[in-house]
Amino acid sequence: MTPSTANSPLTPVIIPSVLPADFSRLGDEVVALHEAGVDRFQFDVMDGRFVPNLTFGPDVIASVRDRTDRPFEAHLMVEKPDELAHLYVEAGCDMLIVHAEACDHLHRTLGHIRELGAVPAVALNPSTPASALTHVLDLLDMVLVMTVNPGFGGQPYIATMEAKIAEVRAMVTTSGRDIDIEVDGGIGPNTIAGAASAGANFLVAGSALYRDPEGLGHAVDDLRTRAAQAFAAND
């Protein structure tokens, strides 16, 4: 499922967080993002416990699954993700991202997600070290390095996380496995190059897409171009 390998040039994958969308017309928003050229969709699932907010239940995601053929990923910012995982797979999510901080038995949780037929991924909060991945890299297809603290959209990018992105990229390269690195939080025209230069190839943007005065299509193209230029500069 990955667009790159450990030894090949990185390709930017632009992923909208639909958190800033108009929930009253979510299906139409998904179509508009599809037409703007996004590569996949991220649904920020919040349970009001692991993070303060409440957002998407599986029924909401299932209701828009037929509006696009692009992959769906559920970012499970929840306690006890094992109990909810099957619901989001049934709703049509191809990838489930769980937080290392929320899993009592991370190895078991990742295996459970794979058994459900979804792609397992791990998210790390800003204060969580990259070393939390050391003994689960063999189970992963993606790592999400949070560049904000989870729970709210529109937060400023934490630039010091670029060192962690680079550390995770080095771990992945050493492992020789196909593992993508995603960043989420504060990604926009002024921050995407830093994240991409550090080694992230899955780039989640929310508020920045909707703020672009020239529209969603321009926003997606602009972010993709800036990330690709950062990759090229590192070659």
Secondary structure in CASP SS format (residue, H / E / C, confidence):
PFRMAT SS
TARGET T0000
AUTHOR 0000-0000-0000
METHOD secondary structure of the structure
MODEL  1
M C 1.00
T C 1.00
P C 1.00
S C 1.00
T C 1.00
A C 1.00
N C 1.00
S C 1.00
P C 1.00
L C 1.00
T C 1.00
P C 1.00
V E 1.00
I E 1.00
I E 1.00
P E 1.00
S E 1.00
V C 1.00
L C 1.00
P C 1.00
A C 1.00
D C 1.00
F H 1.00
S H 1.00
R H 1.00
L H 1.00
G H 1.00
D H 1.00
E H 1.00
V H 1.00
V H 1.00
A H 1.00
L H 1.00
H H 1.00
E H 1.00
A H 1.00
G C 1.00
V C 1.00
D C 1.00
R C 1.00
F E 1.00
Q E 1.00
F E 1.00
D E 1.00
V E 1.00
M E 1.00
D E 1.00
G C 1.00
R C 1.00
F C 1.00
V C 1.00
P C 1.00
N C 1.00
L E 1.00
T C 1.00
F C 1.00
G C 1.00
P H 1.00
D H 1.00
V H 1.00
I H 1.00
A H 1.00
S H 1.00
V H 1.00
R H 1.00
D H 1.00
R H 1.00
T C 1.00
D C 1.00
R C 1.00
P C 1.00
F E 1.00
E E 1.00
A E 1.00
H E 1.00
L E 1.00
M E 1.00
V C 1.00
E C 1.00
K C 1.00
P H 1.00
D H 1.00
E H 1.00
L H 1.00
A H 1.00
H H 1.00
L H 1.00
Y H 1.00
V H 1.00
E H 1.00
A C 1.00
G C 1.00
C C 1.00
D C 1.00
M E 1.00
L E 1.00
I E 1.00
V E 1.00
H E 1.00
A H 1.00
E H 1.00
A H 1.00
C C 1.00
D C 1.00
H C 1.00
L H 1.00
H H 1.00
R H 1.00
T H 1.00
L H 1.00
G H 1.00
H H 1.00
I H 1.00
R H 1.00
E H 1.00
L C 1.00
G C 1.00
A C 1.00
V E 1.00
P E 1.00
A E 1.00
V E 1.00
A E 1.00
L E 1.00
N C 1.00
P C 1.00
S C 1.00
T C 1.00
P C 1.00
A H 1.00
S H 1.00
A H 1.00
L H 1.00
T C 1.00
H C 1.00
V C 1.00
L H 1.00
D H 1.00
L H 1.00
L C 1.00
D C 1.00
M E 1.00
V E 1.00
L E 1.00
V E 1.00
M E 1.00
T C 1.00
V C 1.00
N C 1.00
P C 1.00
G C 1.00
F C 1.00
G C 1.00
G C 1.00
Q C 1.00
P C 1.00
Y C 1.00
I C 1.00
A H 1.00
T H 1.00
M H 1.00
E H 1.00
A H 1.00
K H 1.00
I H 1.00
A H 1.00
E H 1.00
V H 1.00
R H 1.00
A H 1.00
M H 1.00
V H 1.00
T H 1.00
T H 1.00
S H 1.00
G C 1.00
R C 1.00
D C 1.00
I C 1.00
D E 1.00
I E 1.00
E E 1.00
V E 1.00
D E 1.00
G C 1.00
G C 1.00
I C 1.00
G C 1.00
P C 1.00
N C 1.00
T C 1.00
I H 1.00
A H 1.00
G H 1.00
A H 1.00
A H 1.00
S H 1.00
A H 1.00
G C 1.00
A C 1.00
N C 1.00
F E 1.00
L E 1.00
V E 1.00
A E 1.00
G C 1.00
S H 1.00
A H 1.00
L H 1.00
Y H 1.00
R H 1.00
D C 1.00
P C 1.00
E C 1.00
G C 1.00
L H 1.00
G H 1.00
H H 1.00
A H 1.00
V H 1.00
D H 1.00
D H 1.00
L H 1.00
R H 1.00
T H 1.00
R H 1.00
A H 1.00
A H 1.00
Q H 1.00
A H 1.00
F H 1.00
A H 1.00
A H 1.00
N H 1.00
D C 1.00
END
